[in-house]
Structures are given as C-alpha cells and as structure tokens.
C-alpha cells in the first residue's frame, strides 16, 4: 500500500510541477525514455550480477561461507552477551551476518528471521525485554556489505574508469553507520524506560 | 590498491573451491542462472520507479527540492544531487537504486556526487522494510527505540559516505 501511495504522490508532483514550469513535453517524453532507461540499466548490470551470483554459489558449496560464519562467533558473543552463547541463536546470527557481508540478501533474511525468533524466545524465557532482538534488527537495517556488486555494475555501465574504487569508502561508511546504530540503540534503551 | 581487491578475491574463491574438491564449474553454471532470477525479481519495481522518477526529474521538482535544501546540507559535505536519494533510501530499495543510478549517470560515475551516491547506496539498507519484516515475523508488538536507532544509522551512513569519498578518494 505504501508503494502505491508513494507512486501516486510522485506522479502528482510530476504533473503539477510540469504544468507550472511549462515542461509538460519533457515530462511526457520522460514517461517513455524512463522505461527504456530501466531496461537498459538492468541489461547492463545483468552480466555482473550473474558472475557474482556464480562466485557466491562456489563459496556456498566449497564451505567458504560456513567458514566466514564460524569466524564471526567471537563477535556475536561480544554483541549479544549471554544469548550469543546459545548454540541455536549463534548459528543463525552468524549465517545472517555472513550472508549480509557477502551481499546475499536472499540468504540473509531466512537466517535473520530464525535468529530473531530464537532471541525472542530466549528473552521471554529470561523475562527480560527483547533488546537482543532489537540489536539484531539494527544490525540488519545497517548491513555491512563487503562487495556492493550491483552498485559497482551500475557505475561500470555509466563508464566508470574503476567501478570498485569505492570499496574502502563503502567499508568506512558502513562501519560508522553500524556503530552509530548500535550506540543509538544502547543510549535510547535507557531513555525508553516503558517496556 | 583497490584494483587488486576484485581479481584477487575471484582467484581466492575459485582456488579455495578447487582445493576443497568442489565441482567449481558446475557450481558457477547454477549460480549464474540464479543471478538471472535476481534480475527478474527487481525488473518490475525498477522499471516502474525509474519511469516515475524520470518524470518527476523532467518536471523540475527534484532540482528545486535539492536546490532549496542545499544551503542546509552542503556545509556538511552532502551534494544537493544526493538529497533525494537520502530521503527515499529508508523506504524503498528499488526506488533508491533508481534515483541513485540516475545521479551516477547524470553527474558521472567518477564525479564526487556520483561517487557519494554510490557509497550511500552501498552502505545503507531499506530500514523500514527490514523493521516491518522482522517485527511482523516474530510478532513483536512494541518496537520501542528501533526506528530512531535505525534512522540514526542511516543518517550516519549518508554523512559518512560524503566524508569518506572526500577524504579517501580526494575528490
């Protein structure tokens, strides 16, 4: 429903503004050229998307993804404390984090939901507010991605000299974003006293 | 330096696959086809959003919004072109990809604004979608401080993107 309303508002904006500024011919032309651009964009990024998807499949089958997940275990104990030592929770969280790092959104979500369900269960058992669940969701809204392949493909299709030269900047911005999210959650938790 | 990351990573993934006795070639064939499914899944939303956003841009509304907000954000290093992207990012993934690729195409992929748009896309997520999905799945009734914390993370990602591009890429 939200998307339908957003589209309606954006179209209204385009028509009203186009009429006021006398740019209706351009708006009308954009309806056709925008659709063409979308198809061109998707075709130009398809090759790179398929290549990375192929490499991800190799990582999953060779056990490299699982190794990355198990390397994340100490970090999980650090972030989730006692609940991070729960075998079932730690396994799901590490899969979720590894899939996010590798940019596998479709694999990250099921593992993340499993982790959230288990953490929720643990906090109900201990009769404490589900702060660990909220922490997991914050981690997922500010996901750290090692290889933003889609964006690199978009840059390449626009003629970038070096589409992956943004990597260090993406990593720096992601880490700042995740730390800010976790810090904000830790501070706001004390302010939000009502459970 | 960054020229080495991708070729070495590909070599490492394939070498690890071969050494661990995986049938690398058949995994790659299956994986490449899965990539086409990803494209299929984002095809319709990107087509619709890019068309509508191209119409809004042609009407002059995006430029006007960006220029009127620019005095507030340019002291913080955020180019006016990237503002519509920052506003849409928490709500819609396909919308943000569409607006972002428009900025990258118009400003140039190796320009400061184009790079900042790319880093913004790479370092943030569709927060409201993620929150809605998780809280619906585990029937979490009270999300308490979750939305403000997630929006803090997004805001930090945007300003950190601008700062990181200027500091690390010298543009």
Contacts between the chains, C-beta under 8 A, distances in Angstrom:
chain1	res1	chain2	res2	distance
A	2	B	91	7.2
A	3	B	92	6.8
A	6	B	91	7.0
A	6	B	92	6.9
A	6	B	95	7.4
A	7	B	48	7.0
A	7	B	52	5.8
A	10	B	52	4.9
A	10	B	53	7.1
A	10	B	55	7.8
A	10	B	56	5.4
A	11	B	52	6.0
A	11	B	55	6.9
A	13	B	56	5.7
A	13	B	59	7.0
A	13	B	61	5.2
A	14	B	52	7.2
A	14	B	55	4.1
A	14	B	56	4.5
A	14	B	58	7.3
A	14	B	59	4.5
A	14	B	61	6.8
A	15	B	59	7.5
A	16	B	59	7.9
A	17	B	56	7.5
A	17	B	59	3.8
A	17	B	60	5.8
A	17	B	61	4.1
A	17	B	64	7.7
A	18	B	55	7.7
A	18	B	58	7.0
A	18	B	59	3.9
A	18	B	60	7.6
A	21	B	59	6.6
A	21	B	60	4.7
A	23	B	58	6.1
A	23	B	59	5.6
A	23	B	60	5.7
A	26	B	58	4.1
A	26	B	59	7.5
A	27	B	55	5.2
A	27	B	58	4.7
A	27	B	59	5.1
A	29	B	58	7.0
A	30	B	51	7.7
A	30	B	54	4.2
A	30	B	55	4.6
A	30	B	57	7.0
A	30	B	58	3.9
A	31	B	51	6.2
A	31	B	54	7.6
A	31	B	55	5.7
A	33	B	54	6.5
A	34	B	50	5.2
A	34	B	51	3.8
A	34	B	52	7.4
A	34	B	53	7.1
A	34	B	54	2.9
A	34	B	55	6.4
A	35	B	47	6.1
A	35	B	50	7.4
A	35	B	51	4.7
A	37	B	50	5.9
A	37	B	54	6.6
A	38	B	46	5.3
A	38	B	47	4.3
A	38	B	50	3.9
A	38	B	51	6.5
A	38	B	98	7.4
A	39	B	47	7.0
A	41	B	46	6.9
A	41	B	50	7.0
A	41	B	101	5.7
A	42	B	39	5.8
A	42	B	42	7.3
A	42	B	43	5.9
A	42	B	46	6.2
A	42	B	47	7.9
A	45	B	39	7.6
A	46	B	35	7.3
A	46	B	36	7.1
A	46	B	39	5.0
A	49	B	35	4.5
A	49	B	38	5.7
A	49	B	39	5.9
A	50	B	31	7.9
A	50	B	32	4.4
A	50	B	33	7.7
A	50	B	35	3.3
A	50	B	36	6.1
A	50	B	39	7.8
A	51	B	32	7.0
A	51	B	35	7.3
A	52	B	35	7.0
A	53	B	31	4.8
A	53	B	32	6.1
A	53	B	34	4.9
A	53	B	35	3.2
A	53	B	38	6.6
A	54	B	27	7.4
A	54	B	28	4.0
A	54	B	29	7.4
A	54	B	30	8.0
A	54	B	31	3.7
A	54	B	32	4.2
A	54	B	35	6.9
A	55	B	10	6.4
A	55	B	13	5.2
A	55	B	14	7.8
A	55	B	28	7.3
A	55	B	31	7.0
A	56	B	31	6.0
A	57	B	27	4.7
A	57	B	28	6.6
A	57	B	30	5.7
A	57	B	31	2.7
A	57	B	34	6.7
A	58	B	13	5.6
A	58	B	14	6.7
A	58	B	17	4.6
A	58	B	22	6.6
A	58	B	24	5.5
A	58	B	27	4.6
A	58	B	28	6.0
A	58	B	31	6.8
A	59	B	13	5.7
A	59	B	16	7.8
A	59	B	17	7.7
A	60	B	27	7.8
A	61	B	17	7.3
A	61	B	22	4.9
A	61	B	23	7.7
A	61	B	27	4.7
A	62	B	13	7.9
A	62	B	16	5.5
A	62	B	17	4.1
A	62	B	20	4.6
A	62	B	22	4.1
A	62	B	24	7.6
A	62	B	27	7.8
A	63	B	20	6.1
A	63	B	22	8.0
A	64	B	13	6.7
A	64	B	16	5.3
A	64	B	17	7.6
A	106	B	38	7.7
A	109	B	133	7.3
A	112	B	134	7.1
A	113	B	133	7.7
A	113	B	134	6.8
A	113	B	137	4.9
A	113	B	138	7.4
A	116	B	134	5.4
A	116	B	137	6.8
A	116	B	138	5.0
A	117	B	137	7.3
A	117	B	138	5.3
A	120	B	138	4.9
A	120	B	140	7.1
A	129	B	144	7.8
A	130	B	140	6.9
A	133	B	134	7.9
A	133	B	138	6.8
A	133	B	140	6.6
A	134	B	143	7.3
A	134	B	144	6.8
A	134	B	145	7.2
A	134	B	146	5.1
A	134	B	149	7.5
A	136	B	134	7.8
A	137	B	130	6.7
A	137	B	131	6.1
A	137	B	134	4.8
A	137	B	135	7.5
A	137	B	146	6.0
A	137	B	150	7.5
A	138	B	146	6.9
A	138	B	149	5.3
A	138	B	150	6.0
A	138	B	153	6.6
A	140	B	125	7.0
A	140	B	130	5.2
A	140	B	134	7.0
A	141	B	125	5.2
A	141	B	127	4.1
A	141	B	130	4.7
A	141	B	131	6.4
A	141	B	150	4.1
A	141	B	153	6.3
A	141	B	154	7.6
A	142	B	124	7.1
A	142	B	125	6.4
A	142	B	127	7.8
A	142	B	150	7.1
A	142	B	153	3.8
A	142	B	154	7.3
A	142	B	157	6.8
A	143	B	125	4.9
A	145	B	122	6.2
A	145	B	123	7.7
A	147	B	6	8.0
A	147	B	9	7.5
A	148	B	118	7.7
A	148	B	121	7.0
A	148	B	122	3.5
A	150	B	97	7.2
A	151	B	100	7.4
A	151	B	118	5.0
A	151	B	121	4.9
A	151	B	122	5.0
A	152	B	118	7.9
A	154	B	97	7.7
A	154	B	100	7.3
A	154	B	101	4.7
A	154	B	104	5.8
A	154	B	109	7.9
A	154	B	118	7.4
A	155	B	104	6.0
A	155	B	109	4.2
A	155	B	114	7.5
A	155	B	118	5.7
A	156	B	109	7.8
A	158	B	101	7.7
A	158	B	104	5.3
A	158	B	105	5.0
A	158	B	108	7.3
A	158	B	109	4.2
A	158	B	114	7.5
A	159	B	109	6.3
A	160	B	109	3.6
A	160	B	110	5.6
A	161	B	110	5.8
A	162	B	2	6.9
A	162	B	3	6.6
A	162	B	110	7.8
A	163	B	109	7.3
A	164	B	2	5.7
A	164	B	3	7.7
A	164	B	5	6.2
A	164	B	6	5.2
A	165	B	2	4.8
A	165	B	3	7.9
A	165	B	169	6.9
A	166	B	115	5.9
A	166	B	118	5.2
A	166	B	119	5.4
A	166	B	122	6.7
A	166	B	165	7.6
A	166	B	169	7.6
A	167	B	2	5.4
A	167	B	5	5.9
A	168	B	2	6.5
A	168	B	164	7.6
A	168	B	168	5.3
A	169	B	115	7.3
A	169	B	119	4.7
A	169	B	161	6.9
A	169	B	164	3.9
A	169	B	165	5.2
A	169	B	168	5.0
A	169	B	169	6.2
A	170	B	118	7.9
A	170	B	119	5.3
A	170	B	122	4.0
A	170	B	123	5.3
A	170	B	164	7.9
A	172	B	160	6.7
A	172	B	164	4.4
A	172	B	168	6.6
A	173	B	119	5.5
A	173	B	120	7.6
A	173	B	122	7.6
A	173	B	123	3.8
A	173	B	157	5.5
A	173	B	160	4.1
A	173	B	161	4.4
A	173	B	164	4.9
A	174	B	122	7.4
A	174	B	123	4.3
A	174	B	157	7.1
A	176	B	156	5.5
A	176	B	157	7.2
A	176	B	160	4.0
A	176	B	164	8.0
A	177	B	123	5.7
A	177	B	124	6.6
A	177	B	153	4.8
A	177	B	154	7.2
A	177	B	156	4.8
A	177	B	157	3.6
A	177	B	160	6.3
A	178	B	153	6.7
A	179	B	156	8.0
A	180	B	152	5.5
A	180	B	153	5.3
A	180	B	155	7.8
A	180	B	156	3.6
A	181	B	149	5.6
A	181	B	150	6.4
A	181	B	152	6.1
A	181	B	153	3.0
A	181	B	156	7.4
A	184	B	145	7.7
A	184	B	148	6.8
A	184	B	149	4.2
A	184	B	152	3.8
A	184	B	153	6.9
A	185	B	145	6.3
A	185	B	146	7.7
A	185	B	149	4.1
A	188	B	144	7.8
A	188	B	145	3.5
A	188	B	148	6.0
A	188	B	149	5.8
A	189	B	144	7.8
A	189	B	145	6.1
A	191	B	145	7.4
A	192	B	144	4.9
A	192	B	145	4.6
A	195	B	142	7.3
A	195	B	144	7.9
